[in-house]
């Protein structure tokens, strides 16, 4: 589809949000501490900023401002304010105000562990909100692959309308049936997926859970080869159970999910 000939600025707002979860098996205090140290080191605010900077370049936007912060005892955040076009210094301050609530990229991390549970989690929340012809979906594969993404929950929403030169309203500027339309098939194939869309409302929702578990990628302080076969299977079941609970957003003791737990 070619570009619509618009009258004035493209007022469509497109927002892509990702909730990405990584899980690991850490049964002792030392293993859990090692996991948290790894996450804090691997995903410090400086690296998050580099990821968001790359996203900005990939979608063809211009950076207006960057803010980032590492937190104690753990976690980090980064925010990038962006514009569709290159900003001229003489009018930069006006454009910052104009884009403040329209075009931005944010990322926050949430490491989580508990002494009574052997499975720890790391959650990343990302939001890419753009206006104009800039599309956040161009960076979809890159964002998923930038983290150890065991579970990915995706939401995409188009708001507002824009007008063409004849005054006709347009509520979308590109064809879209599913978020998965913009994901590389080889990446999507790695996940089990649930796709739910409300086309009339321009709301698109996709959930993905990794299919294969390479156990060494989930262990801290131990290696797979040192474990007996039965323990390996128990760990896989614990990891998969945690993933399913997050994926469905419910405790697996819920009767409605007993079937899912056994599959």
C-alpha positions in Angstrom: 0.0 0.0 0.0 1.4 3.4 -1.0 1.5 6.3 1.4 -1.8 8.2 1.8 -1.6 11.8 0.6 -2.4 13.5 3.8 -3.6 17.0 4.7 -1.2 18.0 7.4 0.4 15.8 10.1 -0.4 12.0 10.4 -2.4 12.0 13.7 -2.6 8.2 14.0 -1.0 7.0 17.2 0.4 3.4 17.2 1.4 1.8 20.4 3.2 -1.6 20.7 3.7 -3.0 24.2 5.7 -6.1 25.1 5.8 -8.0 28.4 8.8 -10.3 28.2 9.5 -13.0 30.8 12.7 -15.0 31.4 12.6 -17.8 34.0 15.4 -19.7 35.7 15.9 -22.5 38.2 17.7 -21.3 41.3 17.0 -23.3 44.4 19.5 -22.0 46.9 20.1 -18.5 48.3 23.5 -18.4 46.5 22.0 -19.4 43.1 19.2 -16.8 43.4 21.7 -14.1 44.3 23.8 -15.1 41.3 20.8 -14.9 39.0 19.9 -11.4 40.3 23.5 -10.3 39.9 23.5 -11.6 36.3 20.3 -9.9 35.4 21.4 -6.6 36.9 24.7 -6.7 35.1 23.3 -7.9 31.8 20.4 -5.4 31.6 21.8 -2.3 33.2 20.2 1.0 32.2 23.1 1.7 29.8 22.4 -1.4 27.8 18.6 -0.7 27.9 19.4 2.7 26.4 21.5 1.1 23.7 18.6 -1.2 22.8 16.1 1.7 22.6 18.5 3.8 20.6 18.8 0.9 18.1 14.9 0.6 18.0 14.7 4.3 17.2 17.1 3.9 14.3 15.3 0.8 13.0 11.8 2.5 12.9 13.3 5.6 11.2 12.7 8.1 14.1 14.8 10.8 15.6 15.9 10.9 19.2 14.9 14.1 21.1 15.9 13.1 24.7 17.1 10.1 26.7 16.6 9.4 30.4 17.7 6.3 32.3 18.2 5.0 35.8 19.5 1.9 37.6 17.7 1.1 40.8 18.6 -0.4 44.2 18.4 -3.2 45.1 17.7 -4.2 41.5 16.0 -3.2 38.2 16.5 -0.4 35.6 14.6 1.9 33.4 15.2 3.9 30.2 13.0 6.3 28.3 13.6 7.8 24.8 11.6 10.7 23.5 11.4 10.5 19.7 10.1 12.4 16.7 9.1 11.2 13.2 11.3 13.7 11.4 14.7 15.2 12.0 14.5 18.1 14.4 15.9 21.5 13.5 17.6 23.2 16.5 15.7 26.4 16.1 12.3 24.7 16.7 13.4 21.8 18.8 11.8 22.9 22.1 8.4 23.2 20.4 8.7 19.8 18.9 9.6 18.2 22.3 6.4 19.5 23.8 4.4 18.4 20.8 5.8 14.8 20.9 5.9 14.3 24.6 2.7 12.3 24.9 2.8 10.8 21.4 6.2 9.4 20.4 8.3 7.7 23.0 10.0 4.4 23.9 10.2 3.1 27.5 11.6 0.0 29.1 11.5 -1.2 32.7 13.0 -4.3 34.2 11.6 -6.3 37.2 13.8 -9.2 38.5 11.9 -11.4 41.0 12.8 -14.2 43.3 11.4 -15.8 46.4 13.1 -18.0 49.1 10.2 -20.6 49.0 10.3 -21.0 45.2 12.9 -22.7 43.0 12.0 -20.7 39.9 12.9 -17.0 39.6 11.7 -14.7 37.0 12.8 -11.6 35.1 10.2 -9.3 33.5 10.8 -6.6 30.9 8.1 -4.1 30.1 8.5 -2.2 26.8 6.3 0.3 25.2 6.9 1.9 21.7 4.4 4.6 21.1 4.7 6.5 17.8 2.7 8.9 15.6 3.0 9.6 11.9 4.3 7.0 9.4 6.8 5.6 12.0 5.8 2.1 12.8 6.9 0.3 16.0 6.3 -3.1 14.4 9.5 -2.7 12.4 11.5 -3.4 15.6 9.4 -6.3 16.7 11.9 -9.1 16.0 14.8 -7.1 17.4 13.0 -6.5 20.7 12.0 -10.1 21.2 15.6 -11.3 20.4 17.2 -8.7 22.6 16.2 -10.6 25.7 16.0 -14.2 26.9 12.3 -14.3 25.9 10.6 -17.4 27.3 7.2 -15.7 27.3 6.2 -12.7 25.2 2.9 -10.9 25.6 2.3 -8.4 22.9 -0.4 -5.7 22.5 -0.8 -3.3 19.6 -3.3 -0.5 19.4 -4.0 2.2 16.8 -5.8 5.3 18.1 -7.2 8.4 16.4 -7.6 9.2 12.8 -5.9 11.3 10.1 -7.3 13.0 7.0 -6.2 12.8 3.4 -6.1 15.8 1.1 -9.8 15.4 0.2 -10.7 15.5 3.9 -11.6 11.8 4.3 -10.8 10.2 7.6 -8.4 7.3 7.8 -8.2 5.1 10.9 -5.3 3.0 9.7 -2.4 3.6 7.3 -1.3 0.1 6.6 -2.9 -3.4 6.4 -2.8 -5.5 9.6 -4.4 -8.8 10.5 -2.2 -9.8 13.4 1.0 -8.7 15.1 2.5 -12.0 13.8 2.3 -10.5 10.3 5.4 -8.5 11.2 7.4 -11.3 12.9 9.9 -13.4 11.1 8.4 -16.9 10.5 11.5 -18.6 11.9 11.2 -16.6 15.1 7.5 -17.2 15.5 8.0 -20.9 15.0 10.0 -21.1 18.2 6.8 -20.4 20.2 3.4 -21.7 21.0 1.0 -18.9 20.3 -2.4 -17.5 21.1 -3.6 -14.7 18.8 -6.7 -12.6 19.7 -7.7 -9.6 17.7 -10.6 -7.1 17.6 -10.3 -5.7 14.1 -13.1 -3.2 14.4 -11.4 -1.6 17.4 -7.9 -1.9 16.0 -6.8 -3.9 19.0 -4.3 -6.8 18.5 -3.1 -9.2 21.1 -0.6 -12.1 20.9 0.8 -14.4 23.6 3.8 -16.6 22.9 5.5 -19.3 25.0 8.8 -20.9 24.1 8.5 -24.5 22.9 11.9 -26.0 23.6 13.7 -25.9 27.0 17.5 -26.3 26.8 18.0 -27.0 30.5 21.5 -25.5 30.8 20.1 -22.1 29.8 17.9 -22.1 32.9 20.3 -23.3 35.6 22.4 -21.2 37.9 25.2 -22.8 40.0 24.7 -26.3 38.5 25.0 -27.9 35.1 22.6 -30.4 33.4 25.3 -33.1 33.0 25.7 -33.3 36.8 22.0 -34.0 37.4 20.3 -37.4 37.5 17.6 -38.0 34.9 14.7 -37.8 37.3 15.8 -34.4 38.7 16.2 -33.1 35.2 12.6 -34.0 34.4 11.4 -32.5 37.7 13.2 -29.2 36.9 11.7 -29.1 33.4 8.3 -29.6 34.9 8.8 -26.8 37.4 10.0 -24.4 34.7 7.2 -25.3 32.4 4.6 -25.0 35.1 5.9 -21.5 35.9 5.7 -20.5 32.3 2.2 -21.8 31.9 1.0 -19.8 34.9 2.5 -16.6 33.6 1.2 -17.4 30.0 -2.4 -17.9 31.2 -2.2 -15.3 34.0 -3.7 -17.7 36.5 -2.6 -20.2 39.1 -2.5 -23.7 37.6 -4.5 -25.0 40.5 -7.5 -23.3 38.8 -9.8 -26.2 37.6 -10.1 -24.5 34.2 -6.4 -24.9 33.6 -5.9 -28.5 34.7 -6.1 -29.7 31.1 -3.5 -27.1 30.1 -1.2 -28.2 32.9 -1.3 -31.8 31.7 -0.6 -31.0 28.1 
